[in-house]
Amino acid sequence: MLETSARLLRLLSLLQTPREWPGSELADRLEVSTRTVRNDIERLRALGYPVHATRGSAGGYRLGAGTRLPPLLLDDEEAVAVALGLRTSSISGVEETSLRALAKLEQVLPDRLRRRVNALHSHTVPVPPDRPGPKVAADTLIALTAACRDHERLRFDYRGHDGTGTVREVEPHRLVSWGRRWYLVAWDIARADWRTFRVDRLTPRTPTGPRFTPREPPEDVVTRVMRGVSAAAWRHTARVLVHAPADRVTARINPAVGTVEAVDAGTCVLHTGADTVESLAVHLGLLDEDFTVTDPPELVDLLRTLSDRYARATRARPERDGSAG
């Protein structure tokens, strides 16, 4: 039979599994009587763990949410996942909090787990983005995700790309982290259509509005962001006919670089863009497939120039005559 303290930890570990636990099953697991289980439940409640009980043949015990956060028990994989998540957190405003939580967690990690976490930290080198993304406060993300979860209308001040300010009222659906930015996909009440908003450009107004019946967008939210947001961020865009199957081209294209639309079994259209036409030309060359470009004109002109340059680079040149004249 386990000692009281060890038994309480074992009981807590069982209760943290999201299900109802009949008292008799807990007693069998802990090898004690149901009366001992009831006494242990009371001890956990006294320590701040909100253990709820329901009566009847289908009743039992389960761990609920309380008014304060009690200590948690994590298994090995959960502890490693939390530690890695804290090390790689990129949300603005929680960096110091993440470090404090990580220090507390690593202090109690067993050596075998600490070695796994430290190995990843010591033997990986993060590459910073080419441009730092705009900062988004953790409070803003929390407010938006809560409105999505609770299906509550949201009002916020929004600054457009031209600096114009508007007040928007939406039915929030999902938050999407894409590249260096966060985006909110929502149904815009006034425009009666789906819209995508950059989170760093909005300021939520409180309190939130009335609840609404959620509706499903016509396409996957990630696909929507890929098609709309990435293209809007490019200075130069192109619609390229690629003479290759869509699945083969898709395998070579990072979603942040473009999207692929099948035309038939042997051709597809690549919607892509970049900050410069030179970058566009490089990306197309790396496809290693035949393609046709008719627009934009500056890209067509650059490809002609590069074609002539490469042709000159491969022409045979007469060898120099090293003899004295």
Phi, psi and omega in degrees: 000138181287149172294163186303311183296316179294323180293321178298319178295319178294319177297317180297319179299319178294317183293336180285352170283124187289085177196169174275134180246109173300144181301323181294323179291320176298320179297319178295318181296321184268353180060047178223180178276163177295331177294320177296322177299315180298318179296321179292325176299318179296323177297318178296320178297321178295333178275357177105005179270120183281087180267117180265147180233140175235143183269169176102174184295332180262007184277183180164200182246145173210153180270123181251189178270142181241191181272348175218160185272115177277170176300148180248151173252126180241140173280179187301310184293323178295318180297317179295318180298318179295316180298316180294321178297320178293323180293327187255011180299133182238015181275129182294141175094353180239011183299311182294319179297320179297319180295321179295315180296321180294319179298319179295319182291314182294334180296329183252001178292137172298155183306319184296326179279322178299323179295322179295316181293315182293330179297317179295319181292322186279333188246020171233147180239110178289137177262120180292151178295156181298329174223132179295139180282161178294143183281141177234127182291142178300324180299323179293315178298319180296317180296319181291316180294326177295319179294323176297314183296316186271359181055053179247136177300148185232133174246138179207155172277133184231135179254117180288174182296338178268006178090356181288134181261138177221163173253125183243147174235124188223165166257101186292141182245300182211153169259139179233128174265117185227116179063241183260005189228163172250143180228145175252123174262124187208160173273118181278119185297309186293325183267354178051047181200165178283139179224156176241127184241137173285126186292328181291349179258002183242151177232109183297145173257142179243153358281172177287165184274194182291163177288156180223160175276117185297145176241155182266132177292158183290346179215165178302138185297324179294319177298320179297315180295319179303314185284321186270310188287313183297319180295323180293335182277348182272143174281328181232132178237158181212147173246109191246128174273116182255129182271068180198156179300147183299319183294327179290320179289320180300323180295340182257358185249124171290134181305334179286346183266330180174176178236153185242135180236121182291140174256306173209193186296335185243000181221160178206167177248128177257119174263115186215178180187175179193171179285337179226153177291333177297318177295322178300316180298320179297314181300318181292323178295327181284351178295330183060037177221156173288144181209163179233129180237127176242352184199142003281159184302323182293329176288320178299315179298319181295319180296323176297317179298316179294322179299315178296321182295317180292325178296318178294327183291339183256000178291143178290134179248143178296138178291146179290139178274112184277356182285152179285138183274000000 
